[in-house]
């Protein structure tokens, strides 16, 4: 007499379940909310501070400078400054790196991979959550900075509205810089697996390299144009002139390429390691 043994298999986790799990995991950390809050305050402070400086010393400029500032819409430069973009890049890249490195340090990654053998789906869910959270963070910071900086300059008659040429593009580009850098930080965290090393790597790759590469020669100019920071600078209104100008469409493509490339790198690294 033979006895049939029924094998019970657990159903594979659906992608939306993985996304929900990663969402809960991210927000279960008390540091997530505080980090986003302090990051938003720091970035906004740089922009409002630049606007306040122009407001405070408005009458220290001669009349020609004041007329030119208003006529040329230079207040748009205070809506999101280069210093603010630098802080945003570092902050989001660090948060993206910590999202990966923290799990390796605590041993949570091993548990997660044991529960979900489909590592590519798990990493993709984490990347989606990171991108959505930081896109929201970037939208709040960029939109809030634009509103606050222009409100500071309005009493001087120097503020610009949303209808000003390039205003919407600046806000959107500044907002999307956040998820792009968070995903880049995630990839660096997966590669290096050390929090300090990943942050240093983010500084070098995302900030030092764009500053070192000049615009005088074709090769270095093209290489510089492939970095997210220079892409933001082009979309913010710079980089259209010079010996090797490039288009805003090319800058948007750089954003997309870095986001997709970062996810692919993370998936490949996670699949190949700890087998």
C-alpha positions in Angstrom: 0.0 0.0 0.0 1.5 3.3 -1.0 0.9 6.6 0.7 0.7 9.7 -1.3 2.6 12.6 0.2 1.3 16.0 -0.8 4.0 18.6 -1.3 3.0 22.0 -0.2 4.6 24.9 -1.9 4.5 28.5 -0.7 3.2 30.8 -3.4 5.7 33.2 -4.9 5.6 36.7 -3.5 3.8 39.1 -5.9 5.7 42.2 -6.9 3.2 44.5 -5.2 3.7 42.5 -2.0 7.4 43.1 -2.2 6.8 46.8 -2.8 4.5 46.9 0.2 7.1 45.1 2.3 9.9 47.5 1.3 7.7 50.5 1.9 6.9 49.3 5.5 10.6 48.4 6.1 11.7 51.9 5.0 9.2 53.8 7.1 9.6 51.5 10.1 13.0 53.2 10.6 12.5 56.3 12.7 15.6 57.8 11.0 13.9 57.9 7.6 11.4 60.7 8.5 14.0 62.7 10.4 16.6 62.4 7.6 14.0 63.6 5.0 13.0 66.5 7.2 16.5 67.7 8.0 17.5 67.2 4.3 14.5 69.3 3.2 15.3 72.1 5.7 19.0 72.1 4.7 18.3 72.3 1.0 15.6 74.9 1.3 17.7 77.0 3.6 20.4 77.4 1.0 17.8 78.7 -1.6 15.9 81.0 0.8 19.3 82.3 2.1 20.4 83.3 -1.4 17.1 85.1 -2.0 17.3 86.8 1.4 20.8 88.0 0.5 19.5 89.7 -2.6 16.5 91.1 -0.8 18.6 92.5 2.1 21.3 94.1 -0.1 18.9 95.1 -2.9 19.6 98.8 -2.5 23.4 98.2 -2.3 23.4 97.4 -6.0 23.3 100.2 -8.5 20.1 100.8 -10.5 21.5 99.2 -13.6 22.2 96.0 -11.7 18.7 96.0 -10.1 17.0 96.5 -13.5 19.1 93.8 -15.1 18.3 91.4 -12.2 14.6 91.9 -12.7 14.5 92.1 -16.5 16.6 88.9 -16.9 14.7 86.9 -14.3 17.8 86.2 -12.3 15.6 85.4 -9.3 15.2 82.0 -10.9 18.8 81.3 -9.9 17.7 81.7 -6.2 14.9 79.2 -6.6 17.4 76.3 -6.6 21.1 77.2 -6.2 24.1 75.1 -7.0 24.9 74.8 -3.3 21.4 73.5 -2.7 21.8 71.0 -5.5 25.1 69.8 -4.0 23.5 69.1 -0.6 20.6 67.4 -2.3 22.9 65.1 -4.3 24.9 64.1 -1.1 21.9 63.7 1.1 19.9 61.5 -1.3 22.9 59.4 -2.4 23.7 58.8 1.3 20.2 57.7 2.0 20.2 55.4 -1.0 23.4 53.8 0.1 22.2 53.3 3.7 19.1 51.6 2.5 21.3 48.8 1.2 24.4 48.9 3.5 22.2 48.9 6.6 20.7 45.5 5.7 24.0 43.9 5.1 25.4 45.2 8.4 22.4 44.0 10.4 22.1 40.6 8.6 18.7 41.5 7.3 19.8 41.0 3.7 20.5 37.3 4.3 17.0 36.9 5.9 15.3 38.8 3.0 17.1 36.7 0.4 16.2 33.5 2.1 12.5 34.5 2.3 12.5 35.8 -1.3 14.9 33.9 -3.6 14.0 36.1 -6.5 16.6 38.7 -5.8 16.0 40.7 -8.9 12.4 41.3 -8.0 13.3 42.2 -4.4 15.9 44.7 -5.5 13.6 46.2 -8.1 10.9 46.7 -5.4 13.4 48.4 -3.2 14.5 50.6 -6.0 10.9 51.6 -6.8 10.2 52.5 -3.2 13.4 54.6 -3.0 12.6 56.3 -6.3 9.0 57.2 -5.3 10.0 58.4 -1.8 12.8 60.6 -3.1 10.8 61.9 -6.0 8.2 63.1 -3.5 10.9 64.5 -1.3 12.5 66.3 -4.3 9.1 67.7 -5.4 8.4 69.1 -1.9 11.9 70.6 -1.6 12.0 72.0 -5.2 8.5 73.4 -5.1 8.8 74.8 -1.6 12.1 76.4 -2.4 10.7 78.1 -5.5 7.7 79.4 -3.7 9.7 80.6 -0.6 12.5 82.2 -2.6 10.2 84.1 -4.9 8.1 85.2 -1.9 11.2 86.7 -0.4 12.0 88.6 -3.6 8.5 89.7 -4.4 8.5 92.8 -2.2 11.4 94.1 -4.3 9.5 93.4 -7.5 12.2 90.9 -8.5 10.4 87.5 -8.0 9.3 85.4 -11.0 6.2 83.3 -11.4 5.6 79.7 -12.5 5.0 81.1 -16.0 8.5 82.5 -16.3 10.5 80.7 -19.1 12.4 77.8 -17.5 10.8 77.9 -14.1 8.8 74.7 -14.4 11.8 72.9 -15.9 14.1 74.0 -13.1 11.6 72.7 -10.5 11.1 69.4 -12.2 14.8 68.9 -12.9 15.6 69.7 -9.2 12.9 67.4 -8.0 14.1 64.4 -10.2 17.7 64.9 -9.2 16.8 63.4 -5.8 15.6 59.9 -6.9 18.4 59.7 -9.5 21.0 60.3 -6.8 19.3 58.0 -4.4 19.4 55.1 -6.9 23.0 55.9 -7.6 23.7 55.7 -3.9 21.9 52.4 -3.8 24.1 51.0 -6.5 27.3 52.2 -4.7 26.1 50.7 -1.5 25.5 47.4 -3.1 29.0 47.5 -4.7 31.0 48.7 -1.7 28.9 47.4 1.2 30.4 50.0 3.6 28.5 53.1 4.6 31.5 55.4 4.7 33.0 54.0 1.5 29.6 54.4 -0.3 29.3 58.0 0.8 32.9 58.8 -0.3 32.2 57.0 -3.6 29.1 59.2 -4.1 31.1 62.4 -3.4 33.7 61.3 -6.0 31.4 60.0 -8.7 28.5 62.5 -8.4 30.4 65.7 -7.4 34.2 65.6 -7.8 34.2 64.1 -11.3 31.8 66.7 -12.7 33.9 69.5 -11.2 37.2 68.1 -12.5 36.0 67.6 -16.0 36.3 70.8 -18.0 34.4 72.2 -21.0 37.4 73.2 -23.0 38.0 69.9 -24.8 35.4 67.8 -26.5 36.2 64.5 -24.7 36.1 66.0 -21.2 33.0 68.1 -22.0 31.1 65.1 -23.3 32.2 63.1 -20.2 31.0 65.9 -17.9 27.7 66.0 -19.7 27.0 62.4 -18.8 26.9 63.2 -15.0 23.7 63.9 -13.2 25.0 67.1 -11.6 26.0 68.6 -15.0 22.6 67.4 -16.4 20.9 69.3 -13.6 23.0 72.4 -14.4 22.0 72.3 -18.0 18.3 71.9 -17.2 18.6 74.7 -14.6 19.6 77.1 -17.4 23.4 76.7 -17.7 25.5 74.8 -20.2 23.6 76.0 -23.3 26.6 78.1 -24.3 30.3 77.3 -24.5 32.5 75.5 -27.0 30.5 72.3 -26.8 26.9 73.1 -25.9 24.3 70.3 -25.5 20.6 70.1 -25.4 18.1 69.9 -22.6 16.8 66.6 -24.2 20.3 65.1 -23.7 20.2 66.1 -20.1 16.9 64.4 -19.5 18.4 61.3 -21.1 21.3 61.4 -18.7 18.8 61.3 -15.8 17.0 58.3 -17.2 20.2 56.5 -18.1 21.6 56.9 -14.5 18.4 55.7 -12.9 18.1 52.6 -15.1 21.8 51.9 -14.9 21.9 52.1 -11.1 19.0 49.6 -10.8 20.7 47.2 -13.2 24.0 47.4 -11.4 22.4 46.7 -8.1 20.4 43.7 -9.5 23.5 42.2 -11.1 25.7 42.7 -8.0 23.1 41.2 -5.6 22.5 38.2 -7.9 26.2 37.4 -8.3 27.2 37.8 -4.6 26.3 35.6 -1.6 25.2 32.7 -3.8 
